[in-house]
Amino acid sequence: MFRYRCENSAEERQENPHQGIADEYDKRKLVKHFKKQFACNGTVIEHPEYGEVIQLQRDQRKNICKFLVEVGIVKEEQLKIHGF
């Protein structure tokens, strides 16, 4: 299951943690692609409960979901979007 959350940080900017991408995919390379493709900033963080989590700025829900389905990383029924 791939989970997508949209949260507001303390500085009132939107952050979008992504979890559930298989370990066979290099999350840092995905972030590099997302940053170029979606004109946003992002990083991979180590979450104490979820492990490695991709974090992007601004609401990238539609862009990320569309990308993940198009390249075959997840199926549409595996997506779960949390937040607004």
C-alpha positions in Angstrom: 0.0 0.0 0.0 1.3 3.4 -0.9 0.2 6.2 1.4 0.2 9.9 0.7 -0.3 12.6 3.3 -0.6 16.4 3.0 0.4 18.2 6.1 1.2 21.8 7.2 4.5 22.3 8.9 5.3 24.8 11.6 6.3 27.3 9.0 2.9 27.0 7.3 4.1 25.4 4.2 2.7 22.2 2.9 4.7 19.0 3.2 3.8 15.8 1.6 5.3 12.6 3.1 5.0 9.5 0.9 5.5 6.0 2.3 5.1 2.5 0.9 7.4 2.6 -2.1 9.3 -0.7 -2.3 12.9 -0.8 -1.3 14.0 -1.8 -4.8 13.3 1.8 -5.9 15.9 4.4 -5.1 13.9 7.0 -3.2 16.6 9.6 -3.6 16.5 9.2 -7.4 12.7 9.5 -7.3 13.0 12.7 -5.3 15.5 14.1 -7.8 13.0 13.4 -10.6 10.0 14.8 -8.7 11.9 18.0 -7.9 12.7 18.6 -11.6 9.3 17.4 -12.9 7.1 19.2 -10.4 9.2 22.3 -9.6 9.2 21.7 -5.9 11.7 21.0 -3.2 12.0 17.6 -1.5 14.0 15.1 0.5 14.0 11.6 1.9 13.7 11.6 5.7 14.1 8.7 8.2 10.8 8.4 10.1 11.0 6.5 13.4 7.8 4.6 12.7 7.7 4.3 8.8 11.4 4.2 7.9 12.5 6.1 4.8 9.8 8.6 3.7 9.8 10.9 0.7 8.8 14.5 1.6 7.9 17.1 -1.0 6.8 20.7 -0.6 3.4 21.9 -1.9 0.4 19.7 -2.8 1.8 17.2 -5.3 -0.9 14.5 -4.7 -2.3 14.4 -8.3 1.2 14.6 -9.8 2.7 11.8 -7.7 -0.2 9.5 -8.0 -0.3 9.9 -11.8 3.5 9.3 -12.1 3.5 6.2 -9.9 0.6 4.6 -11.8 2.1 5.6 -15.3 5.5 4.0 -14.5 3.9 1.0 -12.9 5.3 1.4 -9.4 1.8 1.0 -7.9 -1.6 0.2 -9.1 -4.4 2.7 -8.8 -6.2 0.6 -6.2 -3.1 0.5 -4.0 -3.1 4.3 -3.6 -4.4 5.9 -0.4 -4.4 9.7 -0.1 -4.7 11.3 3.3 -5.1 15.0 4.1 -7.2 17.8 2.7 
